[in-house]
Each structure stands twice: as structure tokens, then as C-alpha cells.
Amino acid sequence: MNHFKDKKIVLSLCLVMIFLMIGCHNDKQVSVENNPDESLVVDTVVSADTLYSEVRLMVEREAVLARVKDIYSMIKSDFTAHGGAYDSELYDRSFCSKSWNKLLMNVRSKEARTNDLFSEINYWSMTRESGVIVSFDEFVVTNMYYGSEMTASVNFTVYESDKYTPARIDLVYEDGRWVIDNFYNLRYMIDVKNSMWDFLEEEKV
């Protein structure tokens, strides 16, 4: 609830700034009209709707960043408390989209049916080994779409004891919260969701 209150406060303050900016713009126009001898300065006119959209985008960008930092802070604490062990299915159910979990369920079903394993990286830690302690830092929102469907991308870095891995996640806004919809290991250029689709489409020879 506090998070939404903070967003409302920021949005309200930004709206006040918008109206002040519009008022100042109108004052400039009057000044030029009253002094025709002065050099005419043509300002780019930005509508109130455009400014409002940009403010909403800025506020939502901060919300995405806060959400992702909270998720990975909890995961880091869990990894540390359990010596690098993890429960990825719990993370998936808690922090991922419905479409991600549905696709993952199909992958698990094929694994059980064929005895083949979807042997990709652990997309939560970006490692291939279990029992590895990692930390996460340098989160940056790199893409944001605010329309009929809200989506975002966040780049960050995964640190192990002796190396680091650049990573990325895609998010969607679902049921009133931001959830993860895909993972990327940027060191090895692995698109996890695409790899799962490839696994499902493979025919056993």
C-alpha cells in the first residue's frame, strides 16, 4: 500500500510541475506579443497529455526498478541462507507471469514423459552449477512500453566469487503487479524462453 501511496504522491507533484510549465509557456507567449520588436523565440509546444504520459512513464519506470530490486534481494537472501541451494519453482510461481509458468509446466511435462532434461542454465542465478552463492547489482531499466499492455526490460549484473555475468529480464504488468516473463544470459546470448520453445519442438530421434 505504501508503494502505491508513494506513486500517487510523485504523480501529484509531477502534475503540479506540468501545470506550472504550461503556465510559464503561456507567459512567454504574452511577453513576445507585447514586445514585437524583440527577437521571436519559438518554443516547442508540448501538450499537457504528452507531459502527463511522460510523467506516468517515469513513475512506472521507478516502480519496475523497485520491484526487480526487491525480487532479487529476496533471492540473494534465500541463496545465502541455504548455501546456494534454491527452489526455482517457488520463485517462478511467486515472481513470474502466467504464460511463463504455463510454458515451464509444458517443459516439465515433456521431461517426465521423455526422460530428456531441459539442461539450460539456472536462470535465477545465471549459473550452470548448483550451490553457487551469487549477488545482483547494477539494475537499469533499458526498455519501457506503457500502452494497452505494459512491458519493461531490466539489465543487471550477476556476481560470483570469481566472475560476473551480464543478464536481462523482460517483465509484464499482470494482475496489478510487475512479473518476470523471460530471462537472458547476455554472456552466452541465451534466451531462456526461446530455448524452452526449442526444447518442446524437438523430436526425439
Stockholm file with secondary structure:
# STOCKHOLM 1.0

chainA/1-205         MNHFKDKKIVLSLCLVMIFLMIGCHNDKQVSVENNPDESLVVDTVVSADTLYSEVRLMVEREAVLARVKDIYSMIKSDFTAHGGAYDSELYDRSFCSKSWNKLLMNVRSKEARTNDLFSEINYWSMTRESGVIVSFDEFVVTNMYYGSEMTASVNFTVYESDKYTPARIDLVYEDGRWVIDNFYNLRYMIDVKNSMWDFLEEEKV
#=GR chainA/1-205 SS CHHHHHHHHHHHHHHHHHHHHHHHHHHHHHHHHHCTTSCCCCCCCCCHHHHHHHHHHHHHHHHHHHHHHHHHHHHHHHHHHTTTCCCHHHHHHHHBCHHHHHHHHHHHHHHHHHCCCCCCCBTTTTBSSSSCCCEEEEEEEEEEECSSSCEEEEEEEEECSSCEEEEEEEEEEETTEEEEEEEEETTTTEEHHHHHHHHHHCCCC
#=GC SS_cons         CHHHHHHHHHHHHHHHHHHHHHHHHHHHHHHHHHCTTSCCCCCCCCCHHHHHHHHHHHHHHHHHHHHHHHHHHHHHHHHHHTTTCCCHHHHHHHHBCHHHHHHHHHHHHHHHHHCCCCCCCBTTTTBSSSSCCCEEEEEEEEEEECSSSCEEEEEEEEECSSCEEEEEEEEEEETTEEEEEEEEETTTTEEHHHHHHHHHHCCCC
//
